[in-house]
Amino acid sequence: AVVSTQSTGMAIIKRGKHPLEKHNNPISATKGVQVGSVIDSADSLKISKMLVIGVKGVGGRLNRLPAGAPGDVVVCAVKKGHDKHRKRIYIAVVVRQKQTLKRLDGTRLIFENNAAVVINGKGELVGSSINGSVPREVCEMWP
């Protein structure tokens, strides 16, 4: 993904070449988390509320907000939590949504809240554990 280096030695990275940028979501679910949604943190970090400010890999359309389903990578700003996390921006994976999630065998899943798990740039979990339930499809996408 590194294109060239400047005279200062810093690498220039082209937009859209990040490994998480083109992560395809095989879950054909209704997208229930859009930009502006306030979601909970489902991991062991001391974050309680996050605001979704972007969705990775979603192209734009006039007057349509980018949205994500469980398994999608979102960019979040921390609104409520421990002081060292507040007002910081993290990338996270959506693990639960209130919108109905329909599986191929006909069963439907409905969770009571929207939640995400904070990850690093390589797609690894930042916290030590995940609290609450996670759908099988998300576990298969993110081992």
N, C-alpha and C positions, 0 to 999 in steps of 0.2 A: 504494500500500500504506500510505501515511501516513494515519492516521485523524484525529488531532487533535494539537495541541501543548499542553503543560502551561504553566503560568505561567513556568517556568524556560526555556522555549523548546525543550525536548527533544521529539522526535517519538515518538509511541506507535505501534508497529507491531503490527497484529493477527497472531495466530498463524495460520500456514498461508497467508499471502499472499506469501511469499518466492518469487521465480521458480524456485528449485530445489526448492521444497516439493512442487509438483505435477508433477514431470517424469515423464512416462509412458515406460515402457520397452517398446518394441515387441518385444524379444527374448523369446520364450517359452521361456526356459531354466530348468532347475532351479536354485533359489537355493542357491548353494554357500558364501556368505560370510554368517555370522550374527553377532549381537552376541556378543562374547567371542572372536572369531577374531583371531589374530595374523597380519597380512599384511605383505608387503614393499612398499617404495616403488619404483616403476618409473620415477621421474624423476630429474633431475640434482641434486635437493636432497640434503643429506647426512643422510638419514634411512634407517635400515635396517629397523626393525620398528615397526609401528603396531598398536594395539589398536582394533578396531571397537567403538564404544560406542553407535552408533545408525544407523538407516537412514532417510533422508528419504523422506517420502511413504508410509510403511508404517503402516497402521492396526494397532491392537492386538487381541489375542485372548488369553484367559486361558491361562496356561502355555505360550504359544508365543513363541519368541524372534523378533524382527524379523530378516529375512534379505534379502540382495540378490544379484543376478546381475550379470554384466558389463554395464556401462552405468549401473548404479544409483549414486546419490549416497549416500555413507556419512559418518558423523562419526567421526573417529579421534583417539586420543590417542597421541602419540609415546612409545614405550617405549625405543627404542635409536637413537642417532644423535648428531649434533653437539650440543654443549651449548646452542646458542641455540635449537634446536628441541625439546629434551627437555622433557617435562611440559607441552607445549602441545597445544591442540586444533585440528585442521584438518578441513576438509571435502575429500573426495576422491572420485574416480570409480573404480569397480572395473574393471580392464582384463583381468585373468586370474583364473581359478579352477581348482582341481583337479578339481572335479566336471565330468562330461561335458557338453559343450555341443553339442546336436544342431541342425543346420541344416535348413531346409525341404527341401533336395534330398537329405537322407539322410546327408550326411557328418557326422562327429563330431569334435569338437576336445577334446583333453585337454592341459592345461598342467601343468608340474611344480610350480608354486607359485601361491599366491594373491597378487595384486599390485594396487596402486591408484596413481593419479596425483593429487597434491594440486592443488586448484583454488581460485580465490578466489570471492567472493560473486557475481560476474557469470558464472561458469562458464568463466573463462579459466585457462589453464595457468600455474602459479606458477613452475615450473622452466623451464629453457631447452630441454630435450630429454627424450625418453622412451626408456628402455632396455628392450630385449626386444621380443617380438612383441605386437601388439595385434590382436584380431579385427576383421574387416571391418565387422561390425555396429556395434561401438563407434565406429569411425572415422566411420561415416555419421551416428550420433547426435550426436557431439561433434566438429564440424568444426574 
